[in-house]
């Protein structure tokens, strides 16, 4: 009887593990062939090149000039030897879009004061693509070269939360496709409105003053540390606050482990980005100073003041105190 019960328990455990593996398995939202069509365009169309595609469309002249002047435009020229080139790299093959457009039709439309338009419905509808598919169009090229900062993209918080490349990068905004540091804050605030509020608090990192930028600490394309940080918390902070790095002879162990034990990273109502005002921050770990006010030590009071008035080197010091025990007083 005991043997049967043990066997039943083992079977239930195996079924549970199998269920967990099934839950972790990756499944496409739609059939893979349909997904490929989303980013490849019409399979019955042919690549015709930008010159052929835009010869009758003057409303795209500035877009074309900006694109050709950009780094991407230079890399996607026909001389580069890449299999798909120019506008069709992202919008899909354009032969069906310009089908039926002849020089005669262009002249006829021009006489009527209208511009000849192609059949946009045959091109990839970028506005309706799901974010992962939209990013995949960019990743077709950008993961095949030396773009090292994209190696962590698929596992990043942005990718998991359906943020696509085009949410931050405006391909047709001008020849410079890279987002400048000064633009990052306003761009990030579109989603991170809570962080914007924190930068409005009395004590904050000078991001609103444009002395520090979001990308100084965060890698928007994904990174191994938490919160898209470029490095670990202490390593990130000590890039600017080098005097707090140590090592020190007398170290405040908790502070040397993680700056966020005492400080908020974006903004705080307390001075120096402290989580809690002094002395209440220190009293979370330390007792107040107890002093005797009478010769017979019958009356003892506890002093509560601003700890750093006496212990200014709270992060660490190489100089001992008068007692020789290193109380961060020097």
C-alpha positions in Angstrom: 0.0 0.0 0.0 2.9 2.3 0.9 4.6 1.5 -2.4 1.5 2.5 -4.4 1.2 5.8 -2.5 4.8 6.6 -3.2 4.4 5.8 -6.9 1.4 8.0 -7.1 3.2 10.9 -5.4 6.1 10.5 -7.9 3.7 10.5 -10.9 2.0 13.7 -9.6 5.4 15.4 -9.2 6.4 14.4 -12.7 3.2 15.7 -14.2 3.7 19.0 -12.3 7.2 19.4 -13.6 6.0 18.7 -17.1 3.3 21.3 -16.7 5.9 23.9 -15.6 8.1 23.2 -18.6 5.0 23.6 -20.9 4.3 27.0 -19.3 7.9 28.1 -19.9 7.9 27.0 -23.5 8.0 29.9 -26.1 5.0 30.1 -28.4 4.5 32.6 -31.2 1.5 34.9 -30.9 0.6 34.1 -34.5 1.9 31.3 -36.9 5.6 31.9 -37.7 4.9 32.2 -41.4 2.4 34.9 -40.8 4.8 36.7 -38.5 7.5 36.6 -41.2 5.1 38.2 -43.7 4.6 41.0 -41.3 8.2 42.1 -41.5 9.1 40.9 -45.0 6.2 42.5 -47.0 4.4 41.0 -49.9 6.1 37.9 -51.1 4.7 38.4 -54.6 6.4 41.9 -54.9 9.9 42.7 -56.2 12.5 45.1 -55.0 12.8 48.0 -57.4 15.1 50.4 -55.5 14.6 53.9 -54.2 15.3 55.6 -57.5 12.5 53.7 -59.1 10.2 54.0 -56.1 10.4 57.7 -55.5 10.9 59.1 -59.0 7.3 60.4 -59.1 7.0 61.3 -55.4 8.3 64.8 -54.5 6.8 64.9 -51.1 9.5 62.5 -49.9 12.4 64.5 -51.3 13.5 65.9 -48.0 13.1 62.5 -46.3 15.2 60.9 -49.0 18.0 63.6 -48.6 18.0 63.2 -44.8 18.1 59.5 -45.1 20.9 59.4 -47.6 23.0 61.8 -45.5 22.6 59.5 -42.4 24.9 56.7 -41.4 22.1 54.2 -42.2 21.6 55.6 -45.6 25.3 55.3 -46.4 25.3 51.7 -45.3 22.2 50.8 -47.3 23.4 52.2 -50.6 23.6 49.8 -53.5 27.4 50.0 -53.4 27.4 48.4 -49.9 26.5 45.0 -51.5 23.7 44.3 -49.0 20.9 42.1 -50.4 18.1 44.5 -49.5 18.7 48.2 -49.9 17.3 51.7 -49.4 13.7 52.4 -48.3 12.6 48.8 -49.1 14.7 47.5 -46.3 12.0 48.6 -43.9 8.9 49.2 -46.0 9.2 46.0 -48.1 9.5 45.4 -51.8 7.8 48.2 -53.8 7.0 46.9 -57.2 3.3 46.5 -56.5 3.1 49.9 -54.9 4.2 51.7 -58.1 2.4 49.4 -60.5 0.5 51.3 -63.2 2.4 54.6 -62.5 3.8 55.8 -65.8 5.4 59.1 -66.9 2.1 59.9 -68.7 0.1 59.4 -65.6 2.5 61.6 -63.6 2.2 64.4 -66.2 -1.6 64.1 -66.2 -1.8 64.3 -62.4 0.6 67.3 -62.4 -1.7 69.1 -64.9 -4.6 68.6 -62.5 -2.5 70.0 -59.6 -2.3 66.7 -57.7 0.6 64.5 -56.8 0.8 60.9 -58.0 0.6 58.5 -55.1 1.6 54.9 -54.9 -0.4 52.1 -53.5 0.7 52.2 -49.8 -1.5 49.2 -48.9 1.0 46.9 -50.7 3.8 48.0 -48.4 4.4 46.9 -44.8 2.0 48.7 -42.5 4.5 49.8 -39.9 1.8 51.6 -37.8 -0.1 48.4 -37.2 2.8 46.1 -36.5 3.1 44.7 -33.0 6.2 46.2 -31.2 8.3 43.0 -31.3 7.8 42.8 -35.0 8.6 46.5 -35.5 11.8 46.1 -33.6 12.7 42.9 -35.5 12.8 45.0 -38.7 15.6 47.0 -37.2 17.3 44.0 -35.6 17.5 42.3 -39.0 20.6 44.5 -39.6 21.5 45.8 -36.2 22.2 42.4 -34.6 24.3 41.2 -37.6 27.0 43.9 -37.1 29.1 45.3 -34.3 26.2 47.0 -32.5 27.2 45.5 -29.1 24.8 47.6 -27.1 21.9 45.6 -28.7 23.0 42.2 -27.6 20.9 42.3 -24.5 17.8 43.9 -26.1 15.5 40.8 -26.3 15.9 40.3 -22.5 15.6 44.0 -21.6 12.8 45.6 -19.7 11.9 47.7 -22.7 11.5 44.8 -25.1 9.5 42.8 -22.6 7.2 45.7 -22.1 6.5 46.2 -25.8 8.7 49.2 -26.4 9.9 49.2 -30.0 12.9 50.9 -31.6 10.7 53.5 -33.3 9.3 54.7 -30.0 12.6 56.4 -29.3 14.3 56.6 -32.7 12.7 58.8 -35.5 14.2 57.4 -38.7 12.9 60.3 -40.9 13.4 63.1 -38.4 16.7 64.1 -39.9 20.2 62.8 -40.9 21.2 62.2 -37.3 19.4 59.0 -36.2 21.1 58.8 -32.7 19.1 60.4 -29.8 21.3 63.1 -28.3 21.7 63.0 -24.5 19.8 66.3 -24.1 16.8 64.7 -25.7 16.8 61.6 -23.5 15.0 63.0 -20.5 11.9 64.3 -22.3 11.8 61.1 -24.3 12.0 58.9 -21.2 9.4 61.0 -19.4 6.8 59.9 -21.9 6.6 56.5 -20.1 8.4 57.2 -16.8 6.2 60.1 -15.5 6.8 59.0 -11.9 10.6 59.6 -12.3 9.9 63.0 -13.7 8.0 63.8 -10.5 11.0 62.6 -8.4 13.3 65.0 -10.3 11.0 67.9 -9.2 11.8 67.2 -5.5 14.1 69.6 -3.6 17.1 67.3 -3.6 17.7 65.6 -7.0 20.3 64.7 -9.5 20.7 67.6 -12.0 18.9 65.9 -14.8 16.4 68.8 -15.3 19.4 71.2 -15.4 20.9 69.0 -18.2 24.1 68.4 -16.2 23.4 64.6 -16.0 21.5 62.5 -18.5 19.5 59.3 -18.2 21.9 57.5 -20.4 24.8 58.3 -18.0 23.4 55.6 -15.7 21.0 53.6 -17.8 21.5 51.6 -21.0 18.2 51.9 -22.7 18.9 48.9 -25.0 19.3 46.5 -22.1 22.0 45.4 -19.7 22.7 42.7 -17.2 22.4 44.7 -14.0 18.9 45.6 -12.6 17.0 48.6 -13.8 19.0 48.8 -17.0 22.0 50.2 -15.1 25.3 50.2 -17.0 27.1 48.9 -13.9 26.3 47.8 -10.4 24.8 50.4 -8.0 28.1 51.3 -6.2 30.2 51.2 -9.3 27.7 53.4 -11.1 27.5 56.0 -8.3 31.3 56.2 -7.7 31.8 57.2 -11.3 30.9 60.7 -10.2 31.3 60.3 -6.4 34.8 58.9 -6.5 35.6 60.1 -3.0 33.0 57.7 -1.6 34.5 54.6 -3.4 37.2 53.6 -0.9 38.5 51.2 0.2 38.9 52.8 3.6 40.6 51.6 6.7 37.4 52.3 8.6 34.5 51.5 6.4 30.8 51.9 7.0 30.0 48.4 5.8 26.3 48.9 4.8 27.1 52.0 2.8 30.0 50.4 1.0 27.7 47.5 -0.1 24.8 49.5 -1.7 24.4 53.3 -1.8 20.6 52.8 -2.1 20.5 51.7 1.6 20.6 55.4 2.5 20.0 57.4 -0.7 17.3 57.6 -3.3 18.7 57.7 -6.9 16.4 60.2 -8.6 15.1 62.7 -6.0 14.1 63.1 -2.4 12.5 65.6 0.0 15.6 65.2 2.2 19.0 66.7 1.7 21.6 64.7 -0.1 18.9 62.4 -1.6 18.6 60.7 1.8 15.8 58.1 2.2 15.0 59.5 5.7 16.2 62.6 7.5 18.9 62.5 10.1 19.0 61.3 12.8 16.1 58.9 12.0 18.1 57.3 9.1 21.0 56.5 11.4 18.7 55.4 14.3 17.4 52.5 12.1 20.7 50.8 12.9 22.3 52.7 15.7 21.2 53.8 19.2 21.3 57.5 20.3 24.1 58.7 22.5 23.3 58.3 26.2 24.9 60.8 28.6 24.8 61.1 32.4 23.7 64.5 33.7 24.4 63.8 37.3 27.6 62.8 39.2 26.0 59.6 40.5 24.8 58.7 37.0 21.3 58.3 38.2 19.9 60.5 35.5 20.7 59.6 31.9 19.5 61.4 28.8 19.7 60.3 25.1 20.9 62.9 22.6 19.4 63.1 19.2 20.9 65.5 16.7 22.3 65.5 13.2 24.8 62.7 13.2 27.0 64.1 10.5 27.8 67.2 12.5 30.2 64.9 14.5 30.6 62.1 12.0 31.1 63.9 8.7 33.1 61.1 7.0 30.2 58.7 7.3 31.1 56.7 4.1 34.6 55.8 5.4 37.9 57.3 6.5 41.6 56.3 6.8 42.1 58.5 9.9 41.2 57.1 13.3 39.2 59.2 15.8 40.7 60.5 19.0 39.9 57.2 20.7 41.7 55.3 17.9 38.6 53.3 17.0 37.6 55.1 13.9 34.2 56.7 14.4 34.1 58.5 11.1 34.7 61.8 12.9 37.7 63.1 10.9 
